[in-house]
Amino acid sequence: MGVTAPFDAPSPAADPSDRDANPQFVLPLVLHLEKADPPARTDALQTSARAVLTMLADPRARDEGEWAQAMRSWEDARIRKVVRRARGGEWRKAAELPGITVTGSAAEVRVYPPIPLDGWPKELAKLQVSGTDLSDPEDVGLPAVPADLPVLWLNPELEMSAGKTMAQTGHAAQLAWWQLDEAQRKEWEQNGFALAVRTADPARWAELTAGPLPVVHDAGFTEIAPGSCTVVADHPALR
């Protein structure tokens, strides 16, 4: 369970027409997935989105920080994210590489500074890109979302693997981040990048995609058709 998921959002650092000609980088995300105790699907989706935001906000990824050049190179091309899974010793080795581990209710996702598309470190290159999918407990409904909480709304008409969807929620969180001002970003960071992931009903989805909120349009390299709208980033400051 893990896929490359580029999307077609415009880069803040380069003309969109130049993105494919630039060197291609990816943002790796690794989900801690033990066979005996996997996290719930929604927990993993929320945690992957928060992991992307945590990387974007980290001082090492901004200005003259040690990861800043890699971040700029990544944003100058397609905004690719790759989700893989690790367990046991694989997870322990992956956790030793420079990066940030973000935890949810039970999910753990480690995000790393961007790397060249063909330049994976061996500890991550050998990790599985397919595997057991995730689900939410059938006997426990998802709680209602407070009105002031950012929500990443999933397209109700698409079926995507957990890995693909984790990348898509990361994309949506990043689109929201790009549209916020510094004060709004700081407030979100101080709240631990609290957010919810939910699947919209069809009528609500039609309203969301017709409005001003950021929408992820997938490049269609894996699982779904090019141009598919996958997630809407519904941040209160952008409504």
BAGU-600281 format. One line per 8 residues: number of its first residue (from 1); their letters; for each residue x, y, z of N, C-alpha, C. Coordinates in Angstrom, 3 decimals. Example, Ala and Ser with C-alpha at 12.3 -4.5 7.8 and 13.67 -1.06 7.14 Angstrom:
<sites>
1> as> 13.190 -5.690 7.800 12.300 -4.500 7.800 13.200 -3.300 7.800; 12.850 -2.250 7.080 13.670 -1.060 7.140 12.900 0.030 7.870
</sites>
This chain:
<sites>
1> mgvtapfd> 0.850 -1.162 0.000 0.000 0.000 0.000 0.890 1.216 0.000; 1.077 1.766 -1.147 1.895 2.936 -1.238 2.035 3.270 -2.703; 1.810 4.504 -3.049 1.792 4.847 -4.447 2.406 6.210 -4.646; 2.919 6.416 -5.845 3.321 7.748 -6.243 2.069 8.512 -6.611; 1.902 9.695 -6.068 0.687 10.454 -6.342 1.035 11.897 -6.662; 1.376 12.192 -7.917 1.568 13.580 -8.304 0.228 14.248 -8.558; 0.202 15.563 -8.483 -1.027 16.255 -8.838 -0.664 17.536 -9.565; -1.664 18.180 -10.150 -1.419 19.248 -11.098 -1.582 20.647 -10.527
9> apspaadp> -1.533 20.790 -9.224 -1.621 22.123 -8.653 -0.441 22.960 -9.113; -0.643 24.254 -9.358 0.469 25.085 -9.793 1.513 25.227 -8.704; 2.757 25.153 -9.100 3.842 25.346 -8.157 3.966 26.814 -7.797; 4.262 27.136 -6.547 4.457 28.531 -6.174 5.809 29.052 -6.624; 6.691 28.176 -7.095 8.064 28.576 -7.353 8.447 28.556 -8.822; 7.534 28.151 -9.702 7.887 28.073 -11.112 6.640 28.136 -11.970; 6.817 28.582 -13.219 5.717 28.569 -14.174 5.261 27.132 -14.379; 3.948 26.862 -14.305 3.481 25.478 -14.452 3.949 24.803 -15.729
17> sdrdanpq> 4.118 25.582 -16.809 4.547 24.984 -18.069 5.967 24.455 -18.006; 6.739 24.905 -17.028 8.130 24.466 -16.904 8.303 23.292 -15.950; 7.231 22.901 -15.248 7.407 21.940 -14.159 7.900 20.582 -14.634; 7.388 20.105 -15.758 7.792 18.785 -16.231 9.222 18.771 -16.739; 9.744 19.930 -17.130 11.121 20.007 -17.619 12.128 20.089 -16.480; 11.662 20.407 -15.294 12.562 20.517 -14.145 12.866 19.140 -13.563; 14.002 19.004 -12.851 14.272 17.734 -12.157 13.125 17.381 -11.223; 12.744 16.109 -11.229 11.586 15.670 -10.465 12.002 15.142 -9.087
25> fvlplvlh> 11.352 15.662 -8.068 11.585 15.243 -6.687 10.288 14.659 -6.125; 10.414 13.895 -5.047 9.253 13.344 -4.365 9.383 13.597 -2.866; 8.244 13.714 -2.212 8.199 13.810 -0.754 7.829 12.439 -0.214; 8.753 11.722 0.441 8.423 10.386 0.956 7.649 10.463 2.269; 6.643 9.612 2.382 5.914 9.407 3.630 5.872 7.914 3.901; 6.152 7.530 5.134 6.154 6.120 5.508 5.174 5.916 6.654; 4.258 4.998 6.439 3.263 4.645 7.458 3.761 3.462 8.268; 3.726 3.601 9.576 4.058 2.481 10.458 2.860 1.543 10.474
33> lekadppa> 3.052 0.351 9.915 1.928 -0.570 9.742 2.324 -1.964 10.202; 1.987 -2.285 11.443 2.215 -3.624 11.968 1.018 -4.511 11.623; 1.278 -5.756 11.282 0.209 -6.662 10.882 -0.846 -6.831 11.971; -0.395 -6.918 13.206 -1.317 -7.249 14.294 -2.158 -6.062 14.750; -1.716 -4.842 14.464 -2.408 -3.690 15.033 -2.353 -2.506 14.070; -2.997 -2.614 12.902 -2.957 -1.506 11.947 -3.802 -0.336 12.428; -3.446 0.883 12.039 -4.265 2.031 12.409 -5.557 2.062 11.601; -6.523 2.804 12.075 -7.751 3.011 11.315 -7.453 3.866 10.087
41> rtdalqts> -8.227 3.665 9.050 -7.994 4.364 7.786 -8.055 5.887 7.952; -9.120 6.395 8.561 -9.260 7.848 8.692 -8.134 8.432 9.530; -7.724 7.728 10.560 -6.601 8.172 11.382 -5.336 8.302 10.525; -5.079 7.332 9.664 -3.902 7.393 8.792 -4.010 8.539 7.801; -5.192 8.763 7.239 -5.369 9.855 6.281 -5.142 11.210 6.931; -5.675 11.389 8.119 -5.491 12.656 8.832 -4.034 12.858 9.224; -3.393 11.785 9.647 -2.008 11.897 10.095 -1.072 12.191 8.936; -1.325 11.631 7.770 -0.473 11.928 6.619 -0.601 13.392 6.213
49> aravltml> -1.815 13.935 6.258 -2.009 15.352 5.944 -1.278 16.232 6.943; -1.377 15.889 8.214 -0.683 16.666 9.246 0.837 16.540 9.105; 1.305 15.382 8.640 2.740 15.207 8.435 3.251 16.142 7.341; 2.500 16.260 6.248 2.896 17.176 5.172 2.942 18.605 5.690; 1.930 19.020 6.428 1.913 20.373 6.986 3.072 20.602 7.950; 3.378 19.591 8.748 4.486 19.717 9.692 5.802 19.932 8.965; 6.003 19.230 7.856 7.206 19.446 7.053 7.232 20.846 6.456; 6.107 21.298 5.918 6.064 22.625 5.308 6.375 23.727 6.314
57> adprarde> 5.981 23.524 7.569 6.174 24.545 8.596 7.526 24.464 9.291; 8.237 23.361 9.132 9.476 23.162 9.873 10.544 24.179 9.449; 11.228 24.819 10.399 12.266 25.801 10.046 13.359 25.227 9.143; 13.620 23.934 9.253 14.641 23.323 8.399 14.229 23.276 6.938; 12.927 23.399 6.668 12.411 23.327 5.304 12.150 24.701 4.705; 12.498 25.765 5.418 12.169 27.114 4.974 13.410 27.993 4.975; 13.342 29.078 4.215 14.407 30.084 4.174 15.746 29.433 3.853; 16.672 29.486 4.805 17.995 28.908 4.569 18.210 27.627 5.372
65> gewaqamr> 17.134 26.977 5.760 17.252 25.740 6.522 17.889 24.624 5.718; 18.304 23.571 6.410 19.056 22.499 5.760 18.242 21.725 4.739; 16.922 21.762 4.838 16.073 21.062 3.870 15.459 22.006 2.843; 15.757 23.297 2.943 15.057 24.289 2.133 15.320 24.125 0.642; 16.552 23.839 0.253 16.837 23.700 -1.167 16.107 22.498 -1.758; 16.062 21.405 -1.017 15.319 20.241 -1.490 13.836 20.575 -1.634; 13.294 21.349 -0.701 11.894 21.741 -0.787 11.645 22.617 -2.010; 12.565 23.543 -2.285 12.393 24.403 -3.456 12.460 23.591 -4.742
73> swedarir> 13.382 22.649 -4.808 13.488 21.807 -6.003 12.213 20.989 -6.201; 11.666 20.497 -5.110 10.420 19.723 -5.163 9.261 20.575 -5.660; 9.147 21.795 -5.143 8.035 22.659 -5.512 8.183 23.241 -6.915; 9.375 23.160 -7.492 9.588 23.631 -8.860 9.122 22.612 -9.894; 8.772 21.421 -9.459 8.318 20.371 -10.372 6.913 19.940 -9.948; 6.477 18.778 -10.396 5.199 18.247 -9.917 5.316 17.933 -8.431; 4.246 18.165 -7.709 4.297 17.980 -6.256 3.996 16.517 -5.951; 4.993 15.684 -6.155 4.824 14.243 -5.969 4.975 13.867 -4.494
81> kvvrrarg> 4.124 12.963 -4.070 4.253 12.353 -2.748 4.185 10.846 -2.923; 5.024 10.132 -2.200 5.054 8.676 -2.278 4.835 8.121 -0.877; 3.834 7.265 -0.739 3.507 6.659 0.549 3.907 5.189 0.517; 4.708 4.781 1.494 5.088 3.384 1.643 4.808 2.956 3.075; 4.943 1.669 3.331 4.661 1.165 4.676 5.879 0.447 5.225; 5.985 0.431 6.540 7.103 -0.258 7.185 6.629 -0.848 8.500; 7.236 -1.969 8.869 6.921 -2.595 10.155 8.216 -3.110 10.773; 8.171 -3.338 12.084 9.292 -3.948 12.777 10.607 -3.225 12.546
89> gewrkaae> 11.624 -4.010 12.172 12.949 -3.454 11.957 12.998 -2.451 10.825; 12.149 -2.646 9.817 12.109 -1.683 8.711 11.709 -0.302 9.225; 10.713 -0.262 10.100 10.271 1.005 10.664 11.370 1.633 11.508; 12.059 0.833 12.305 13.109 1.382 13.149 14.237 1.981 12.307; 14.593 1.317 11.219 15.647 1.850 10.345 15.169 3.103 9.627; 13.921 3.096 9.191 13.385 4.267 8.505 13.329 5.472 9.448; 13.066 5.215 10.718 12.965 6.295 11.696 14.311 6.913 12.019; 15.400 6.245 11.640 16.735 6.795 11.898 17.152 7.817 10.853
97> lpgitvtg> 16.494 7.837 9.707 16.825 8.809 8.666 16.272 10.183 9.036; 16.912 11.260 8.587 16.402 12.604 8.889 14.968 12.776 8.407; 14.114 13.206 9.295 12.707 13.390 8.966 11.935 13.716 10.227; 10.619 13.651 10.136 9.741 14.009 11.250 8.662 12.944 11.368; 8.471 12.403 12.555 7.391 11.455 12.803 6.204 12.180 13.417; 5.045 12.018 12.810 3.810 12.645 13.286 2.862 11.533 13.712; 2.239 11.702 14.850 1.339 10.678 15.376 -0.097 11.184 15.400; -1.031 10.252 15.181 -2.448 10.551 15.307 -2.994 9.831 16.515
105> saaevrvy> -4.221 9.354 16.440 -4.773 8.591 17.553 -3.984 7.313 17.776; -3.691 6.613 16.701 -2.839 5.423 16.752 -1.853 5.389 15.599; -2.149 6.111 14.528 -1.289 6.104 13.341 0.021 6.835 13.600; 1.073 6.359 12.951 2.366 7.031 12.931 2.808 7.154 11.476; 3.129 8.371 11.069 3.619 8.629 9.724 4.904 9.436 9.834; 5.932 8.962 9.156 7.183 9.711 9.122 7.332 10.347 7.747; 7.603 11.656 7.733 7.781 12.399 6.497 9.244 12.826 6.403; 9.774 12.795 5.193 11.179 13.084 4.950 11.323 14.267 4.007
113> ppipldgw> 12.449 14.974 4.055 12.654 16.026 3.062 12.660 15.426 1.669; 12.277 16.202 0.660 12.188 15.662 -0.700 13.508 15.071 -1.183; 13.375 14.064 -2.052 14.520 13.389 -2.643 14.302 13.297 -4.156; 15.379 13.163 -4.940 15.196 12.970 -6.381 14.378 11.718 -6.657; 13.618 11.764 -7.733 12.723 10.663 -8.081 13.453 9.327 -8.152; 14.703 9.359 -8.598 15.488 8.125 -8.716 16.599 8.052 -7.678; 16.449 8.782 -6.561 17.521 8.841 -5.574 17.114 8.387 -4.188; 16.328 7.310 -4.112 15.843 6.834 -2.823 16.971 6.230 -1.983
121> pkelaklq> 17.057 6.592 -0.701 17.989 5.883 0.183 17.568 4.436 0.331; 18.545 3.562 0.554 18.243 2.122 0.550 17.246 1.737 1.623; 17.230 2.448 2.752 16.305 2.109 3.832 14.843 2.335 3.420; 14.623 3.259 2.501 13.267 3.534 2.032 12.959 2.843 0.713; 13.970 2.667 -0.119 13.753 2.063 -1.435 13.222 0.643 -1.331; 13.611 -0.073 -0.284 13.198 -1.472 -0.161 11.839 -1.647 0.502; 11.237 -0.561 0.948 9.942 -0.678 1.608 8.863 -1.027 0.592; 7.847 -1.732 1.065 6.772 -2.184 0.197 5.936 -1.017 -0.317
129> vsgtdlsd> 5.476 -1.158 -1.553 4.577 -0.167 -2.130 3.182 -0.751 -2.333; 2.952 -1.911 -1.759 1.612 -2.489 -1.768 1.468 -3.315 -0.507; 0.236 -3.593 -0.130 0.054 -4.375 1.090 -1.346 -4.245 1.615; -1.525 -4.644 2.856 -2.838 -4.632 3.476 -3.435 -3.238 3.470; -4.670 -3.133 2.989 -5.357 -1.847 3.018 -5.901 -1.606 4.415; -6.383 -0.409 4.640 -6.872 -0.012 5.956 -8.377 0.191 5.914; -9.002 0.092 7.070 -10.441 0.342 7.178 -10.722 0.991 8.523; -11.881 1.617 8.619 -12.344 2.166 9.883 -13.218 1.127 10.581
137> pedvglpa> -13.219 1.095 11.908 -14.073 0.140 12.618 -15.540 0.321 12.226; -16.187 -0.761 11.885 -17.576 -0.673 11.431 -18.544 -0.309 12.549; -18.159 -0.612 13.794 -19.086 -0.379 14.900 -18.861 0.966 15.590; -17.959 1.767 15.051 -17.676 3.074 15.656 -17.783 4.135 14.558; -18.799 4.982 14.636 -18.958 6.023 13.642 -17.963 7.154 13.849; -17.675 7.875 12.780 -16.783 9.018 12.886 -17.512 10.161 13.589; -16.841 10.871 14.478 -17.511 11.957 15.210 -17.864 13.121 14.297; -18.821 13.898 14.721 -19.175 15.109 13.987 -18.006 16.082 13.989
145> vpadlpvl> -17.896 16.839 12.942 -16.775 17.771 12.799 -17.198 19.160 13.262; -16.489 19.765 14.213 -16.814 21.131 14.628 -16.720 22.097 13.448; -17.528 23.137 13.475 -17.596 24.071 12.353 -16.277 24.788 12.105; -15.458 24.956 13.145 -14.219 25.709 12.986 -13.018 24.812 12.669; -13.244 23.533 12.425 -12.144 22.612 12.150 -11.972 22.440 10.638; -10.741 22.568 10.123 -10.525 22.291 8.702 -10.914 20.852 8.363; -11.545 20.684 7.205 -11.969 19.368 6.751 -11.425 19.122 5.348; -10.860 17.955 5.147 -10.443 17.511 3.822 -11.514 16.547 3.335
153> wlnpelem> -12.289 16.992 2.352 -13.441 16.225 1.876 -13.030 15.335 0.710; -13.325 14.040 0.823 -12.995 13.080 -0.219 -14.136 12.964 -1.224; -13.768 12.745 -2.475 -14.740 12.529 -3.537 -15.497 11.224 -3.278; -16.826 11.274 -3.160 -17.586 10.051 -2.844 -17.662 9.067 -3.999; -17.282 9.498 -5.197 -17.430 8.640 -6.370 -16.147 7.903 -6.734; -15.066 8.164 -6.016 -13.791 7.530 -6.327 -13.436 6.484 -5.282; -12.872 5.382 -5.734 -12.307 4.385 -4.828 -10.794 4.398 -4.994; -10.104 4.666 -3.896 -8.641 4.725 -3.922 -8.088 3.896 -2.776
161> sagktmaq> -6.917 3.332 -2.972 -6.248 2.619 -1.896 -5.926 3.584 -0.769; -5.627 3.039 0.398 -5.275 3.898 1.530 -4.022 4.709 1.225; -3.027 4.083 0.582 -1.805 4.808 0.256 -2.061 5.962 -0.687; -2.840 5.716 -1.722 -3.187 6.776 -2.672 -3.932 7.896 -1.969; -4.877 7.534 -1.114 -5.683 8.546 -0.445 -4.850 9.333 0.558; -3.900 8.689 1.214 -3.005 9.414 2.111 -2.227 10.495 1.362; -1.757 10.160 0.166 -1.064 11.165 -0.634 -2.008 12.294 -1.030; -3.255 11.952 -1.368 -4.213 12.966 -1.787 -4.576 13.919 -0.646
169> tghaaqla> -4.747 13.403 0.568 -5.034 14.307 1.687 -3.827 15.190 1.982; -2.627 14.657 1.765 -1.436 15.491 1.888 -1.432 16.614 0.872; -1.823 16.298 -0.372 -1.922 17.332 -1.402 -2.908 18.423 -0.983; -4.082 18.008 -0.507 -5.118 18.975 -0.157 -4.660 19.880 0.979; -4.029 19.301 1.987 -3.521 20.110 3.095 -2.498 21.125 2.588; -1.677 20.703 1.643 -0.665 21.606 1.096 -1.303 22.753 0.300; -2.343 22.458 -0.461 -3.039 23.520 -1.187 -3.621 24.555 -0.227; -4.213 24.081 0.860 -4.747 25.012 1.851 -3.625 25.857 2.448
177> wwqldeaq> -2.517 25.227 2.778 -1.364 25.924 3.356 -0.890 27.037 2.436; -0.791 26.760 1.141 -0.332 27.771 0.194 -1.238 28.991 0.167; -2.518 28.812 0.437 -3.451 29.930 0.331 -3.630 30.715 1.624; -3.099 30.211 2.715 -3.204 30.912 3.989 -2.097 31.949 4.124; -2.370 33.016 4.886 -1.296 33.963 5.179 -0.490 33.471 6.379; 0.561 34.156 6.709 1.468 33.678 7.760 0.779 33.572 9.110; -0.086 34.533 9.427 -0.782 34.488 10.710 -1.718 33.279 10.777; -2.401 32.993 9.685 -3.306 31.843 9.649 -2.530 30.536 9.726
185> rkeweqng> -1.380 30.484 9.051 -0.540 29.293 9.133 -0.054 29.071 10.560; 0.367 30.134 11.208 0.886 30.012 12.572 -0.199 29.531 13.522; -1.409 30.050 13.360 -2.509 29.619 14.224 -2.790 28.130 14.045; -2.780 27.670 12.797 -3.016 26.257 12.523 -1.906 25.408 13.129; -0.693 25.855 12.976 0.439 25.111 13.546 0.324 25.028 15.063; -0.053 26.122 15.700 -0.188 26.127 17.149 -1.287 25.184 17.618; -2.239 24.879 16.748 -3.304 23.922 17.063 -2.924 22.497 16.678; -1.652 22.279 16.378 -1.200 20.940 16.015 -1.698 20.495 14.652
193> falavrta> -2.008 21.460 13.797 -2.568 21.177 12.469 -3.795 20.267 12.574; -4.646 20.589 13.534 -5.875 19.818 13.709 -6.705 19.875 12.434; -7.232 18.736 12.039 -8.073 18.653 10.845 -8.848 17.344 10.882; -9.824 17.252 10.005 -10.593 16.025 9.865 -10.628 15.630 8.397; -10.740 14.336 8.150 -10.955 13.814 6.802 -12.305 13.111 6.793; -13.127 13.486 5.856 -14.444 12.879 5.720 -14.773 12.701 4.234; -15.664 11.777 3.943 -16.167 11.610 2.582 -17.442 12.426 2.434; -17.466 13.296 1.435 -18.644 14.126 1.212 -19.771 13.299 0.599
201> dparwael> -21.009 13.684 0.878 -22.098 13.061 0.123 -22.142 13.741 -1.250; -22.783 13.122 -2.241 -22.728 13.657 -3.610 -23.182 15.108 -3.736; -24.249 15.477 -3.051 -24.739 16.853 -3.156 -23.734 17.836 -2.567; -23.175 17.466 -1.421 -22.182 18.326 -0.788 -20.933 18.429 -1.660; -20.533 17.332 -2.282 -19.351 17.344 -3.147 -19.549 18.312 -4.314; -20.720 18.308 -4.897 -21.003 19.221 -6.009 -20.873 20.672 -5.564; -21.347 20.974 -4.364 -21.229 22.337 -3.839 -19.770 22.703 -3.588; -19.022 21.780 -3.007 -17.631 22.055 -2.667 -16.789 22.329 -3.902
209> tagplpvv> -16.967 21.528 -4.930 -16.140 21.670 -6.127 -16.555 22.872 -6.982; -17.738 23.403 -6.737 -18.187 24.581 -7.481 -17.804 25.883 -6.787; -17.275 25.800 -5.582 -16.949 26.987 -4.811 -15.493 27.392 -4.928; -15.041 28.265 -4.016 -13.698 28.834 -4.102 -12.608 28.015 -3.413; -12.976 26.909 -2.792 -11.993 26.165 -2.005 -11.002 25.416 -2.897; -9.780 25.170 -2.398 -8.774 24.435 -3.181 -9.227 23.005 -3.457; -9.024 22.555 -4.689 -9.407 21.216 -5.125 -8.175 20.522 -5.703; -7.933 19.292 -5.298 -6.833 18.511 -5.845 -7.281 17.867 -7.156
217> hdagftei> -6.525 18.121 -8.218 -6.740 17.478 -9.518 -5.574 16.521 -9.729; -5.843 15.236 -9.687 -4.769 14.255 -9.776 -4.252 14.128 -11.206; -2.949 13.863 -11.325 -2.332 13.724 -12.645 -2.720 12.414 -13.322; -3.245 11.459 -12.561 -3.762 10.236 -13.161 -2.723 9.196 -13.500; -1.561 9.240 -12.859 -0.525 8.244 -13.140 -0.856 6.883 -12.532; -1.639 6.863 -11.448 -1.986 5.600 -10.798 -3.436 5.619 -10.353; -4.119 4.520 -10.512 -5.430 4.209 -9.933 -6.626 4.950 -10.531; -6.500 6.237 -10.814 -7.661 7.005 -11.246 -7.340 7.782 -12.516
225> apgsctvv> -8.376 8.287 -13.174 -8.214 8.964 -14.460 -7.554 10.329 -14.291; -6.761 10.754 -15.269 -6.142 12.091 -15.215 -7.190 13.184 -15.039; -6.854 14.148 -14.188 -7.755 15.266 -13.951 -8.831 15.016 -12.930; -8.873 13.819 -12.356 -9.898 13.514 -11.352 -9.771 14.453 -10.159; -10.912 14.958 -9.709 -10.937 15.752 -8.481 -11.027 14.776 -7.308; -10.060 14.814 -6.426 -9.995 13.812 -5.369 -10.365 14.346 -3.989; -9.899 15.538 -3.657 -10.099 16.083 -2.312 -10.315 17.595 -2.410; -11.203 18.107 -1.586 -11.384 19.552 -1.426 -10.902 19.929 -0.036
233> adhpalr> -10.081 20.986 0.029 -9.542 21.477 1.309 -10.438 22.579 1.839; -11.229 22.249 2.844 -12.207 23.170 3.408 -11.675 23.749 4.716; -10.815 24.754 4.587 -10.296 25.456 5.761 -11.190 26.654 6.044; -11.574 26.865 7.307 -12.487 27.995 7.609 -11.997 29.337 7.098; -10.681 29.562 7.078 -10.161 30.847 6.623 -10.310 31.035 5.121; -10.605 29.968 4.396 -10.701 30.051 2.932 -12.144 30.031 2.448; -13.091 29.924 3.349 -14.504 29.847 2.933 -15.019 31.195 2.458
</sites>
